[in-house]
Amino acid sequence: MKTISLSELQAQKGGATLIHVLPEEHFDCGHLPGAINACVYETIFVSKVTELIPDKSSAIILYGAGGDSLDATTAAEKLTKAGYTNVSAFTGGIAEWQRNNLPLEGSHATPGSATPHGHYNLDTETSLVRWTGRNLFNHHHGTLRLSGGHIEVQNGTLQSARFTLDMNSIACDDLVDTAYNAMLIRHLRDDDFFAVDRFPTAEFICESATPLPSCTPGTPNYTLHGTITLRGVTQPLSFPAVIAASDADHLTGQAQFELDRTQFGSHYGSGRLFAFLGKHVVNDHVHLHIKLHAKRP
């Protein structure tokens, strides 16, 4: 793959097509003069470039964010693989261009969402908990709905949160036989597991959140600290989570962790509490994958 420096880019006298390979909203905020846009993150990237530049012998210069971002080099690799023969990557990207106080075209706005702040209510229609229960020989998975909750944010920093799970909503996704499916749900709802008739809800209260400074987008950016109440028993709980804002009015959260059900009185099939279980053993830990959406009132 061929790369070019800033000075080589500035020395170009025309003839090469300059492509900004970041998303359209980033291109609109600021791009190198004369550049066109084809986002390398889209699956149609190669076909879009082919539409814009059908001659595969054409000179093409690609640039993106610069720094450690692999956008421009990835774009060059994709086009070279597609048969383009005169492709170069300006790896310094828009960051190096701006460091040298060179002009940009576009709105000159700052890319990204507004800073979230205030109270956000949980959207119970789109929020969901996915569970997986296992033993040595098998596993089952399904869903739980949330019945309410909220998130508090101060100037973009998570402060606290509270979520209620509707235990009556527990469902199994993998058993297609309706009789077996109904039998499992009855088993999960009875006293062996979650005693839903006596404890129809579970609740997590996040009392504090520790930001994780080394995070990158798509990895946990907080550790949540609080308590969970299940089957009427309250235990401390901490776990990593991703909390992000799509805009100032909408938050989303995601977390995955293991919960020891036996700490809450769900003893059925626990090899720690019963002997000679054989095929009746059930893992103590339940895997939970939580996806939350919240919006301003």
Rosetta blueprint (number, residue, H / E / L):
1 M L
2 K E
3 T E
4 I L
5 S L
6 L H
7 S H
8 E H
9 L H
10 Q H
11 A L
12 Q L
13 K L
14 G L
15 G L
16 A L
17 T E
18 L E
19 I E
20 H E
21 V L
22 L L
23 P L
24 E H
25 E H
26 H H
27 F H
28 D H
29 C H
30 G L
31 H E
32 L L
33 P L
34 G L
35 A L
36 I E
37 N E
38 A L
39 C L
40 V L
41 Y L
42 E L
43 T L
44 I L
45 F H
46 V H
47 S H
48 K H
49 V H
50 T H
51 E H
52 L H
53 I L
54 P L
55 D L
56 K L
57 S L
58 S L
59 A L
60 I E
61 I E
62 L E
63 Y E
64 G L
65 A L
66 G L
67 G L
68 D L
69 S L
70 L L
71 D H
72 A H
73 T H
74 T H
75 A H
76 A H
77 E H
78 K H
79 L H
80 T H
81 K H
82 A L
83 G L
84 Y L
85 T L
86 N L
87 V E
88 S E
89 A E
90 F E
91 T L
92 G L
93 G H
94 I H
95 A H
96 E H
97 W H
98 Q H
99 R H
100 N L
101 N L
102 L L
103 P L
104 L L
105 E E
106 G L
107 S L
108 H L
109 A L
110 T L
111 P L
112 G L
113 S L
114 A L
115 T L
116 P L
117 H L
118 G E
119 H E
120 Y E
121 N E
122 L E
123 D L
124 T L
125 E L
126 T L
127 S L
128 L E
129 V E
130 R E
131 W E
132 T E
133 G E
134 R E
135 N L
136 L L
137 F L
138 N L
139 H E
140 H E
141 H E
142 G E
143 T E
144 L E
145 R E
146 L E
147 S E
148 G E
149 G E
150 H E
151 I E
152 E E
153 V E
154 Q E
155 N L
156 G L
157 T E
158 L E
159 Q E
160 S E
161 A E
162 R E
163 F E
164 T E
165 L E
166 D E
167 M E
168 N E
169 S E
170 I E
171 A E
172 C E
173 D L
174 D L
175 L L
176 V L
177 D L
178 T H
179 A H
180 Y H
181 N H
182 A H
183 M H
184 L H
185 I H
186 R H
187 H H
188 L H
189 R H
190 D L
191 D L
192 D L
193 F L
194 F L
195 A L
196 V L
197 D L
198 R L
199 F L
200 P L
201 T E
202 A E
203 E E
204 F E
205 I E
206 C E
207 E E
208 S E
209 A E
210 T E
211 P E
212 L L
213 P L
214 S L
215 C L
216 T L
217 P L
218 G L
219 T L
220 P L
221 N L
222 Y E
223 T E
224 L E
225 H E
226 G E
227 T E
228 I E
229 T E
230 L E
231 R L
232 G L
233 V E
234 T E
235 Q E
236 P E
237 L E
238 S E
239 F E
240 P E
241 A E
242 V E
243 I E
244 A E
245 A E
246 S E
247 D E
248 A L
249 D L
250 H E
251 L E
252 T E
253 G E
254 Q E
255 A E
256 Q E
257 F E
258 E E
259 L E
260 D E
261 R H
262 T H
263 Q H
264 F H
265 G L
266 S L
267 H L
268 Y L
269 G L
270 S L
271 G L
272 R L
273 L L
274 F L
275 A L
276 F L
277 L L
278 G H
279 K H
280 H H
281 V L
282 V L
283 N L
284 D L
285 H E
286 V E
287 H E
288 L E
289 H E
290 I E
291 K E
292 L E
293 H E
294 A E
295 K E
296 R L
297 P L
